[in-house]
Amino acid sequence: MEKKIAVLPGDGIGPEVTAQAIKALDAVAKSAGHKFEYENALVGASAIDAVGDPFPAETQAVCESADAILFGAIGHPKYDNDPTAKVRPEQGLLRMRKVLGLFCNIRPVTCYKVLEDASPLKAEIVGGTDFVVFRELTGGIYFGQPRGRSEDGSIAFDSMVYSKEEIIRVSRLAFEAARRRGNRVTLVDKANVLASSRLWRETVGELAKEEYPDVELECMFVDNAAMQLIQNPKGFDVVLTGNMFGDIITDEASVITGSLGLLPSASVGSKVGLYEPIHGSYPQGAGLDIANPCATILSAAMLLETSFGLTAEANAIRKAVEISLEEGYVTKDINAERFYGTEAVGDYIAKKVEELVSAEA
């Protein structure tokens, strides 16, 4: 198999962790006889510094010509801490999602047994947690019109806007995933208050009845869902929700596993898929060889499986990460007393990937 991968390292630790993910991809290619071609492009604060645009036309062209996108992270204090900044790194991310048709964000949340005690929750609560969130990514309050402020600046307003089409296309992905997992979908909304949420509940209910009668559908208000995630995270299988609620729920869910550095994500839609760790750019850690590369490496596994259909190779990467955790070959965020650098962990996982894929060949 020959595929082209656009690499958008971004800001902060982004370049360091994407480099480790590429090592894992190269190990797969070497052992399984695939060929992956990489093309780097600017995005985020680094793109603003270079050309004044967080998502330049050149980067868009690289993404549109690729078979998949590996993305690092964006953000820098000089923009984050300046409320007067007219151009921000995050604007590039939102535009990229819209332009590339990335209407669905997929975030698996898995608690590894070796990290159960690292969670802020009790081990008996988080142990066995394994669910995935399907978040609508290009609609809702982040994109709805009208939005803005009154002439005197004393009033601000945003619009939560959704169409049936937007809801159905992301819902289908969630229901299809449920069929491959535990056959259960939890729709998270605020239908007791919001008209847009009532449209979600009506539309998803109709879709479930007509096309997915074999999948159990549960509806849950977002405030209750936030509580249930803490009380019983094992109670979820596939979570389906809108843009803003998904943004909040996934950040809450990420904490219960014990480390932000272990959670990957995919953004998919009508064109090319984008794969990235859920953590931020952590600029204070850039260049120090301390960043955890596992989330980005696991994002590369999602890339192989979702965009290229290479499930066995993707599982080899996941297994290699699990082995590194079990054997204590981890970065400082996992074990503050006995740890290794970003490069060393990336090398170790890549070596394990090569061994695992070769054994299956």
Number of C-alpha atoms within 10 A of each C-alpha: 10 11 13 17 21 24 28 26 26 26 25 25 28 27 19 25 27 29 20 26 27 21 20 29 25 19 26 28 18 15 18 16 12 14 15 17 13 16 14 17 20 24 31 27 29 21 21 19 12 12 12 14 20 27 25 19 10 10 20 18 12 19 27 16 12 19 20 26 27 26 26 30 28 28 22 19 13 11 17 14 9 10 9 9 10 8 15 23 24 18 14 21 17 16 15 21 19 16 13 19 18 22 22 27 24 24 26 20 23 21 25 20 17 14 17 21 16 20 17 14 17 13 17 10 17 27 21 16 20 19 21 23 26 28 27 26 28 25 19 21 19 16 18 14 13 12 14 12 12 10 8 6 8 7 9 10 11 15 15 20 16 20 13 13 10 18 22 16 15 23 26 16 16 25 27 15 18 22 16 9 14 14 17 21 27 21 27 26 26 20 18 9 10 12 14 19 22 15 17 26 20 12 17 23 16 13 17 18 13 9 11 18 10 13 17 16 19 12 18 18 16 19 13 12 21 19 11 15 19 17 14 14 23 18 14 19 22 26 29 26 25 27 22 16 20 24 15 12 21 22 13 13 21 22 17 25 27 22 19 21 22 25 24 25 25 27 24 24 21 11 16 18 25 30 29 28 29 22 23 17 23 17 16 11 12 16 13 11 17 21 25 28 30 32 25 32 35 28 31 32 26 28 28 22 16 17 18 15 12 16 15 15 24 27 19 22 32 20 17 25 27 18 15 17 20 14 10 15 22 26 25 16 16 20 14 10 9 11 17 20 18 24 19 16 23 28 17 19 29 25 16 20 28 23 16 21 21 15 9 11 8
